[in-house]
Amino acid sequence: MTPEERFTKLEEAMLVNSSMVVRLEQNMDRLEANMSRLEQNMDRGFAELRTAQMKTEQSLQTMSAGMIALFEHIEQFIQGREGNGRKQ
């Protein structure tokens, strides 16, 4: 192989490598954009989950308070301190 042929092959290899680097950079840019979108979606999802959790906790507190009041009322009814919906 002559030096010119070697040089030509090296130039071709460099062009191929350069093309691969350009494609790699493009893919990296797309990947970064996708990761950014995913992060935003996850942040939004976590915020929605926190809101839902707070609403659930409030509902549970309301339900618990109602159950306690109901149990107290039933206990008073059983002990005969209330009759047919009116306090004695």
ROSELUM-49880 format. One line per field, with one value per atom (N, C-alpha, C, CB): x, y, z; residue number from 1; chain; atom name. Coordinates in pm, whole numbers, plus 50000, padded with zeros to 5 digits. Each point is the difference from the previous one (the first is absolute). Glycine has a CB too. Example, Ala and Ser with C-alpha at 12.3 -4.5 7.8 and 13.67 -1.06 7.14 Angstrom:
# residues 2
east <- (51319	49911	50090	49811	50154	50082	49923	50118)
north <- (49431	50119	50120	49883	50222	50119	50109	49937)
up <- (50780	50000	50000	50125	49803	50006	50073	49785)
n <- (1	1	1	1	2	2	2	2)
chain <- (A	A	A	A	A	A	A	A)
atom <- (N	CA	C	CB	N	CA	C	CB)
# end
This chain:
# residues 88
east <- (50086	49914	50091	49811	50158	50082	49959	50027	50057	49965	49874	50242	49740	49880	49873	50135	49871	49884	49970	50056	50051	49983	49933	50204	49846	49945	49853	50229	49737	49861	49911	50081	49967	49921	49982	50086	50017	49990	49899	50238	49766	49904	49857	50172	49807	49866	49955	50045	50047	49967	49966	50150	49924	49972	49863	50246	49717	49868	49889	50098	49923	49901	49989	50049	50065	49999	49932	50210	49819	49940	49848	50210	49745	49856	49937	50037	50031	49948	49994	50093	50006	50000	49883	50251	49722	49887	49869	50126	49855	49877	49990	50007	50107	50001	49959	50180	49871	49963	49851	50232	49714	49857	49917	50048	49996	49928	50007	50051	50064	50014	49908	50239	49751	49909	49856	50157	49803	49863	49980	49993	50107	49991	49985	50137	49941	49989	49862	50245	49700	49867	49895	50071	49942	49905	50011	50014	50106	50019	49939	50211	49805	49943	49847	50197	49743	49854	49954	50000	50073	49963	50009	50081	50022	50015	49883	50250	49711	49887	49871	50112	49869	49880	49999	49994	50122	50008	49971	50166	49890	49975	49851	50228	49708	49856	49923	50030	50012	49934	50015	50042	50078	50021	49914	50234	49755	49917	49853	50160	49794	49862	49981	49983	50116	49992	49995	50124	49958	49998	49864	50247	49695	49868	49895	50066	49940	49905	50018	50000	50124	50026	49942	50208	49810	49946	49848	50196	49739	49854	49955	49994	50080	49966	50013	50077	50031	50018	49887	50248	49712	49889	49871	50111	49866	49879	50002	49985	50131	50012	49976	50162	49888	49976	49851	50229	49706	49857	49923	50028	50008	49933	50025	50022	50098	50032	49920	50231	49760	49921	49854	50160	49788	49861	49978	49981	50115	49987	50006	50106	49981	50009	49867	50249	49695	49871	49891	50072	49929	49901	50015	49998	50126	50022	49955	50193	49833	49956	49847	50207	49730	49854	49944	50005	50052	49954	50021	50054	50059	50028	49897	50247	49721	49900	49863	50130	49838	49872	49992	49988	50121	50004	49984	50147	49916	49992	49868	50250	49667	49867	49998	49940	50163	50001	49934	50208	49759	49928	49894	50201	49690	49893	49944	49947	50043	49939	50041	49811	50314	50051	49986	49945	50004	49993	50073	49781	50289	50076	49906	50206	49826	49917	50065	49903)
north <- (49883	50117	50123	49877	50210	50121	50102	49959	50136	50104	50078	50019	50001	50072	49919	50110	49760	49914	49999	49856	50137	50005	50131	49853	50255	50132	50008	50101	49845	50000	49920	50022	49862	49918	50072	49792	50274	50076	50114	49942	50127	50107	49946	50125	49762	49938	49961	49915	50028	49960	50123	49799	50309	50122	50057	50047	49946	50047	49917	50079	49789	49912	50032	49818	50197	50033	50134	49868	50229	50132	49991	50106	49817	49981	49933	49984	49918	49931	50093	49784	50303	50096	50096	49983	50064	50091	49932	50114	49761	49926	49977	49888	50082	49980	50128	49827	50286	50128	50028	50087	49883	50019	49910	50061	49815	49908	50046	49813	50238	50051	50119	49921	50167	50115	49953	50141	49761	49946	49934	49964	49964	49933	50102	49811	50295	50105	50064	50044	49981	50059	49905	50129	49742	49900	49990	49873	50126	49991	50121	49868	50248	50122	49991	50132	49821	49984	49898	50059	49831	49898	50053	49824	50254	50058	50093	49983	50099	50090	49921	50173	49720	49917	49934	49959	49994	49937	50100	49836	50285	50104	50032	50095	49915	50026	49885	50138	49740	49882	49995	49879	50152	50000	50107	49916	50200	50107	49955	50175	49757	49949	49895	50046	49870	49898	50064	49839	50265	50068	50063	50045	50017	50060	49893	50182	49707	49891	49944	49945	50045	49948	50094	49887	50244	50096	49991	50152	49837	49988	49872	50131	49761	49872	50010	49878	50185	50017	50083	49982	50125	50082	49920	50205	49715	49917	49898	50032	49909	49902	50065	49868	50254	50070	50030	50101	49942	50028	49872	50190	49703	49872	49950	49946	50069	49955	50077	49938	50194	50081	49959	50191	49782	49955	49865	50127	49784	49867	50011	49895	50190	50019	50054	50042	50056	50057	49893	50228	49691	49893	49898	50033	49927	49902	50055	49906	50223	50061	50000	50145	49889	50001	49860	50197	49704	49862	49956	49948	50087	49963	50063	49981	50146	50067	49934	50216	49748	49935	49865	50116	49808	49868	50015	49911	50190	50019	50066	50020	50011	50053	50146	49778	50294	50143	50083	49963	49976	50069	49908	50137	49922	49918	50056	49929	49992	50034	50138	49856	50174	50122	50124	49896	50096	50119	49975	50067	50033	49986	50009	50099	49823	50004	50077	49784)
up <- (50000	50000	50000	50123	49788	49986	50106	49751	50277	50097	49959	50058	49811	49955	50030	49819	50159	50029	50150	49800	50278	50146	50040	50032	49913	50031	49960	49969	49915	49953	50094	49763	50282	50094	50132	49891	50157	50125	49986	50055	49830	49976	50000	49867	50069	49996	50141	49767	50309	50137	50085	49979	50001	50073	49963	50010	49862	49958	50064	49783	50219	50062	50148	49831	50238	50143	50024	50033	49883	50013	49985	49910	49992	49980	50122	49752	50305	50117	50121	49912	50102	50111	49986	50018	49861	49977	50037	49815	50143	50033	50150	49776	50287	50145	50073	49974	49981	50061	49982	49957	49925	49975	50093	49760	50253	50088	50145	49843	50198	50136	50024	50004	49896	50013	50016	49862	50057	50011	50136	49751	50294	50130	50113	49911	50084	50102	50000	49977	49905	49989	50057	49797	50170	50053	50152	49785	50266	50145	50070	49964	49976	50058	50004	49915	49975	49997	50103	49756	50254	50098	50142	49842	50185	50133	50032	49978	49924	50021	50023	49857	50065	50018	50137	49753	50291	50131	50110	49911	50077	50099	50007	49960	49923	49996	50063	49791	50178	50057	50151	49788	50262	50146	50066	49967	49970	50055	50007	49909	49986	49999	50108	49754	50264	50105	50139	49852	50170	50130	50025	49981	49915	50015	50032	49840	50089	50025	50141	49754	50291	50134	50106	49916	50063	50096	50005	49959	49924	49997	50069	49786	50191	50063	50151	49795	50252	50145	50060	49969	49962	50049	50005	49907	49989	49997	50112	49753	50272	50108	50135	49863	50157	50126	50019	49985	49907	50006	50030	49838	50093	50022	50142	49755	50295	50134	50104	49923	50057	50093	49997	49969	49912	49989	50066	49788	50196	50063	50151	49799	50252	50146	50053	49984	49947	50043	49993	49918	49977	49987	50112	49752	50276	50107	50136	49871	50152	50126	50008	50004	49885	49997	50023	49842	50093	50019	50144	49759	50298	50139	50094	49946	50032	50082	49981	49985	49893	49972	50071	49779	50215	50064	50151	49816	50240	50145	50041	50007	49897	50029	50035	50076	49888	50031	49893	50127	49761	49894	49949	49937	50023	49948	49871	50231	49669	49872	49947	50065	49936	49937	50083	49791	50332	50084	50130	49897	50148	50125	50118	49892	50209	50120	50111	49936)
n <- (1	1	1	1	2	2	2	2	3	3	3	3	4	4	4	4	5	5	5	5	6	6	6	6	7	7	7	7	8	8	8	8	9	9	9	9	10	10	10	10	11	11	11	11	12	12	12	12	13	13	13	13	14	14	14	14	15	15	15	15	16	16	16	16	17	17	17	17	18	18	18	18	19	19	19	19	20	20	20	20	21	21	21	21	22	22	22	22	23	23	23	23	24	24	24	24	25	25	25	25	26	26	26	26	27	27	27	27	28	28	28	28	29	29	29	29	30	30	30	30	31	31	31	31	32	32	32	32	33	33	33	33	34	34	34	34	35	35	35	35	36	36	36	36	37	37	37	37	38	38	38	38	39	39	39	39	40	40	40	40	41	41	41	41	42	42	42	42	43	43	43	43	44	44	44	44	45	45	45	45	46	46	46	46	47	47	47	47	48	48	48	48	49	49	49	49	50	50	50	50	51	51	51	51	52	52	52	52	53	53	53	53	54	54	54	54	55	55	55	55	56	56	56	56	57	57	57	57	58	58	58	58	59	59	59	59	60	60	60	60	61	61	61	61	62	62	62	62	63	63	63	63	64	64	64	64	65	65	65	65	66	66	66	66	67	67	67	67	68	68	68	68	69	69	69	69	70	70	70	70	71	71	71	71	72	72	72	72	73	73	73	73	74	74	74	74	75	75	75	75	76	76	76	76	77	77	77	77	78	78	78	78	79	79	79	79	80	80	80	80	81	81	81	81	82	82	82	82	83	83	83	83	84	84	84	84	85	85	85	85	86	86	86	86	87	87	87	87	88	88	88	88)
chain <- (A	A	A	A	A	A	A	A	A	A	A	A	A	A	A	A	A	A	A	A	A	A	A	A	A	A	A	A	A	A	A	A	A	A	A	A	A	A	A	A	A	A	A	A	A	A	A	A	A	A	A	A	A	A	A	A	A	A	A	A	A	A	A	A	A	A	A	A	A	A	A	A	A	A	A	A	A	A	A	A	A	A	A	A	A	A	A	A	A	A	A	A	A	A	A	A	A	A	A	A	A	A	A	A	A	A	A	A	A	A	A	A	A	A	A	A	A	A	A	A	A	A	A	A	A	A	A	A	A	A	A	A	A	A	A	A	A	A	A	A	A	A	A	A	A	A	A	A	A	A	A	A	A	A	A	A	A	A	A	A	A	A	A	A	A	A	A	A	A	A	A	A	A	A	A	A	A	A	A	A	A	A	A	A	A	A	A	A	A	A	A	A	A	A	A	A	A	A	A	A	A	A	A	A	A	A	A	A	A	A	A	A	A	A	A	A	A	A	A	A	A	A	A	A	A	A	A	A	A	A	A	A	A	A	A	A	A	A	A	A	A	A	A	A	A	A	A	A	A	A	A	A	A	A	A	A	A	A	A	A	A	A	A	A	A	A	A	A	A	A	A	A	A	A	A	A	A	A	A	A	A	A	A	A	A	A	A	A	A	A	A	A	A	A	A	A	A	A	A	A	A	A	A	A	A	A	A	A	A	A	A	A	A	A	A	A	A	A	A	A	A	A	A	A	A	A	A	A	A	A	A	A	A	A	A	A	A	A	A	A	A	A	A	A	A	A	A	A	A	A	A	A)
atom <- (N	CA	C	CB	N	CA	C	CB	N	CA	C	CB	N	CA	C	CB	N	CA	C	CB	N	CA	C	CB	N	CA	C	CB	N	CA	C	CB	N	CA	C	CB	N	CA	C	CB	N	CA	C	CB	N	CA	C	CB	N	CA	C	CB	N	CA	C	CB	N	CA	C	CB	N	CA	C	CB	N	CA	C	CB	N	CA	C	CB	N	CA	C	CB	N	CA	C	CB	N	CA	C	CB	N	CA	C	CB	N	CA	C	CB	N	CA	C	CB	N	CA	C	CB	N	CA	C	CB	N	CA	C	CB	N	CA	C	CB	N	CA	C	CB	N	CA	C	CB	N	CA	C	CB	N	CA	C	CB	N	CA	C	CB	N	CA	C	CB	N	CA	C	CB	N	CA	C	CB	N	CA	C	CB	N	CA	C	CB	N	CA	C	CB	N	CA	C	CB	N	CA	C	CB	N	CA	C	CB	N	CA	C	CB	N	CA	C	CB	N	CA	C	CB	N	CA	C	CB	N	CA	C	CB	N	CA	C	CB	N	CA	C	CB	N	CA	C	CB	N	CA	C	CB	N	CA	C	CB	N	CA	C	CB	N	CA	C	CB	N	CA	C	CB	N	CA	C	CB	N	CA	C	CB	N	CA	C	CB	N	CA	C	CB	N	CA	C	CB	N	CA	C	CB	N	CA	C	CB	N	CA	C	CB	N	CA	C	CB	N	CA	C	CB	N	CA	C	CB	N	CA	C	CB	N	CA	C	CB	N	CA	C	CB	N	CA	C	CB	N	CA	C	CB	N	CA	C	CB	N	CA	C	CB	N	CA	C	CB	N	CA	C	CB	N	CA	C	CB	N	CA	C	CB	N	CA	C	CB	N	CA	C	CB	N	CA	C	CB	N	CA	C	CB	N	CA	C	CB	N	CA	C	CB	N	CA	C	CB	N	CA	C	CB	N	CA	C	CB	N	CA	C	CB	N	CA	C	CB)
# end
